[in-house]
Amino acid sequence: MRDTRRTGLNVAFVYDPKDYYQSLGFSHSECADLADDVTINGITSALESLGHCVIHIPGIKTLVKHLAADRHKQWDLVFNYSEGVFGSARESQVPALLEAYQIPFTFSDAATLATGIDKGKTKMLLDHYRIPTSPFVIVPRAGEVVDYAAVEDQLPYPLFAKPIAASTSNGISPSNKILRKEDLPDVIEDLRAEFRDQEILLEKFLDGREFTVAILGTGACARVLGVSEVTWYNPEGRKSDDLSVDFATSFSKAGKGEGHDMGHVHVDLADPLVKAVSEIGFSAYQALGCKDGGRVDIRLSSEADGAVPYVIEVNPIFGMRPDYSLFTWIARNNGMEYQDLVAEIVDNALLRQKPVTNGLN
């Protein structure tokens, strides 16, 4: 087990508790990204086992109160696990406050998180760096006119539609895969009505194999920790290579497989295809400026030989539930236990940031 660079740190742990927001009447889908008790307890236990003192900060409003009372001056580091609740740039709100107060924190900065949550801007950035991502069109939000004929001219069917800033399968259903032009307006208008404050991302549907690349570190010190592949099984439990997969990401497929089960398998980084997938995932991680850790989802353009790996999504903050989150599963299958994962994230954050004592924070 690795030792953190320093022990005995005062670590403020910022998160958005799922149970609290559900008690206020928020729906299950609205709280899907938020931290459950298993994750909160897992991160807390790992930090404490590393010799750190954990100060719990449940949400941005609690953080603001601590900042206003100057309690942050006793903190050495913030472990930022806040996904945010309100606004299209919700993931960047806590990092923006921490940057303003010059407080070191884990994971990516406000700029990266504001880009990463917007699937359209992420794809524009990937296009700029010539990192493969499926062809796409951004449909304006509710209240603006959509020229469906012009949209159809830009993309070949089948297509896939999803809200531009939703996550964890929010807004995803079987109808999001569009096979015919006759269905396009209804699917888009339903999404625009449900997510009135968001644009809709429409992209070429990819029907090839799907992978997840787990990455740790920052800049020149970043590395691919491991890769997993999404697998589907028929009701009898036998692996099937020809199941129809109708969803765009592993999370959007979970629980919606129409009688089939989805899982993940460990894959060999030495495999030429997996190596190509990991290199593209790593390039996307670096292009967005991700820090300390992140997850990149990738799909092949088809099942044919020579199919192109396309980036589906970049996740600068990822699930860290100890028992079944995908990143922790990949870490464990590559010889890294949960406590060591948390230790490396803390190490990386400490190595690239130092507490500021100039009187302005």
N, C-alpha and C positions, 0 to 999 in steps of 0.2 A: 504493500500500500504506500502511495506517495505521501510525503509530508508537504503541507502548504509552506510557502516561503516564510510566512510568519504565523505564529499561533497567538491565541489570546486576543484576537481582534474583536472590536465591537462592530458587528455586522447587522445593519438594519435590513430586514427582510420585507420587501414591499410586494404585495399580492392583492388580488381581488377575490375575496372569498365567495365561492359559488352559493353556499347555503344562505348567506346573508342576502344576496340579491334575489334568490328564489323566494325568500321569506317576504320580500317586498312586492312580490307578484310578477317578477320577470319570468318569462317562459323558459323551458328547458333549452330551446335552441338559442335564445338570447344569452344564456349563461354557459353555453357549451365550451367557450374558451377559458372560462374562469377557473380558479384553483379550487379543487376539492380537498377535503380533509386529508386524504391519503397523500396527496402531493405536498401539501403544507407541512404535514408531520414528517414526511420523508426528507424534505430539504432541511427542515429544522434539525432533525436528528443527525443528519450528515454534517451540518455545520458545527453542531455542538460536539460531535465525536472528534472533530478536527481541532477542538480546543477553543472555539470561538463563542462569544456571548451573542445571542440572537435577540434583537429587538424587533418585535412584530409590528408591522405597519400595514393594517388591513385597508388598503385603498388610498387613492390620491387625496381625498379630503383629510384623512388622518395624517398623511405626509405633509400637507400644507400646514396643519396645526403644529406639527413638530418643527417645521422650518421656521414658522413665525415665532415660536418660543425659543429658538436657538438651540434646541436639543440636538440638532444634527452635528453640532461642533464636537460632540463626543463620539461620533461615528468614524470608523476607519474605512468602511466600504458599505455600499448598498448592494444587496443581492436583489436585482430587479426582476421580478417575475410578474409584473403587471401587464395584462393584455389591454386594459382600459375597457370602458363600458360605453361611453358616449362619443360620437363624432367619427368622421371618416379617417382621422389621424389619431385614433384613440391610443394606439400602442406607443406613440411617441410622446404622450403628455408627461408621464413620469420622467423619462430621460431628459426632456426639455427643462423641467424644473431642476433636476440634479445638475445639469450642465450650467444653468444660471447660478446655482449656488456652489459650483466647482467641487462637487462631491463625487469621488470615484464610484463607479458602479459597474456591475457585470452586464455583459451582452451589448448589443449594438446601440449606437447613438440615435438621437431623435431623427436626424435626416434619413438614415438608413431605414428606420422603422416606419417613417411616414411614406417612404417609397415602397417598401416591401408589402405593406398592407394593401396597396393599390395595385391590383393585378395588371391593369392597363399600363401604368407608368413603369412597372417592373418589366413588362414585355418590350416597351419602347427602349428602355435602357439596355436590355439584352440584345435587341436588334442593333443598337448603336455599336455594341462591342462584338457584333457578329457571332453571338452565342445562339445556337438554334432554339427557336421557340415557334410554336405553330402559328400560321397566318391568322390574323385577327382583325376585328373591327370593333370600335367602341361606340355603342349605341347611347345617345343622350338620355338623361334621366326623365322621369315623368313630367309632362307639361311641355316638352319640346317635340317638334315634328320629326318623324323618322321617315326617310325615303327608303322604303324596303326594296324597291327595284335596284337602287344603287348599292344597297348592302349585298343583295344576292349576286350582283355582278363581280364582287370582290372576293368571294369565298366559294369553294366547291363543297357540295354536300358529301357526307353528313356533317352537321355543325353541332357545337355545344355552347350553351348560353349559361351564364352565371353572374350574380351580382359582383361588381368590381371590387368591393371592399368587405364582403362577408367572408367568414371562415368556418372551419370545422363543420362542413357540409350544410351550413345554413343557406337555404335557398336552392338546394339541390334535390332533384327528383328525377324519375325515369324520363319524364317529358322534356327535360333539358337537352336531351339528345334529339336533334331535329333532322329527320330523314327527308322531308319534302318541303318545298318552298311554300306549299299551302299552309303548313303548320307554323311557319316562322313568325308571322305577326302575333298569333295568339300566345305563343310561348313568351315572346319578348314583352308583350303588354301585360301578361300576368306577373312577370318579374318586376316590371316597372311599377305596377300597382302595389306590390308587396314591399318593394324596397324603393320608396319614392325619392329618397335622398341620394340614391346611388345611380351611377351609370351602369350599363350592362355590357359585360365582355362577351363577345361572340367570336368563336374561334373554330378553326378546322378541327373536327374530332379526330383523335388519334386512337387507333385500335390495336396497337402493339403492346408488347410487354411493358410493365411498369416497375420502376425501381425507386428507392429512396437512398440518398447519399447523406450520411452523417459526418459532419465536419467539426473539428475543434481548433481553436487558436485564432490568431489575428495576423493579417499581413503575411510576411515572410515566415512566420512561425506557425501558420495554419497547416493542417494536415487532414486528409480523409481518414476518419476513424473506421468506417466500414460501410457496406452497402447491403441492402436487403431487397428482395424482389417480392412483389405482390403475387400471391397464388390464389386460385379459386378451386374449390372442390365441389363435386356434385353431392346430392343428398346422401349417397351411400358412403361418402368419405373418400372416394378414390379421386386422385388428382386428374383433372381434365384439362387438356390443352386447347380445346375448341369451344369453351364456354363463351357465350356472348356477354361481354362486359360493357355496360351501358353508362358508366360514370367516369368522371375525369380524374379523380384522385382516390387514393385508398380510403381516406376518411369519408369522402362522399359516398363510397360504396358500402361502408360498414353498416350492417343491419338492413340493407336494402337490396339484397342480392336475389330476391324472388326465388327462395328455396335453396340457394347456394351459399356456401360459407367462404369467407375471405380470410387469408392468413398471410404470413410473411415467412420467407426462407432465407437463410444465410447464404450468400454467394461468394465465390472466390474472386478476390481482387486481381488475381493473375489471369483470369479469363479475359481475352481480348475485348469482348463486348463490354464486360463489366468495367474494365479499365477505361474504355472510351466513355462510358456513362459517368464514372467517377471524375474523370478529367473535365467533362462538361459541367457537372455539378459544382466542382471546385471553382471553375472559371466564373460561374454565376454567383457563387458566394463571394468571391473576391470583387467582382464587378459592382455588387451592391454595397461593398464595404462592410460586410458582416464582421462582428467581433466576438471572440471567446467561444462561440459555438453556433451552429445553425443546421437546418435540414433542408435539402433540396429534393423535390419530387420530379422525376423524369419519366417520360413515356416514349416508346419507339413509335415511329410514324406508321408502321404496319408490322405484320408478322413475317414479312418477306426477308430473305437474306439481304444484307446491306441497308436495312432500315435505319433511318436517322434518329438518334436520341434527341428528343426535344424537352426543354425545361417546361414543366407545368407550373411550378410554384416554388418560391424561395421563402423559407420560414426562419427569420432571424431570432425569434423566440419560439421554442419548441416544447412539446409536452414532456414533463419530467416526473410523471407518476412512476414510482419505483417498480410497480409490479407489471404494468403492461404498456406504458408509453413506448412508441416505436424507437425513439432515440435511445432510451435506456436499454431496450431489447437489443439493439445493434451493439451498443457498448458492451453489454454482458457477453454477447456472442463473439466479441473480439477481445475478451480477456480483461475488461474493465468493469469493476464492481461500482455500484451506485455511489458509495462514499468517495471513491477515487475520481469519478466523473465530476462530482461537486467540487472536489479539491482542485482539479485541473481548471475548472471554470474560474474559481477564485484566484488561483495562481495567475492565469492569463490576465485577469482584470487588474491585479496588483502590479504585474510586470509592466503594463502599458500606461498606468496612471499612478500618480503620487498625490497624497493629500495636499491641498493648497492651504497655506497659512499666511496669506498676504493681507488679512484683515477685511477682505471684500466678500468673504463667504460667510 
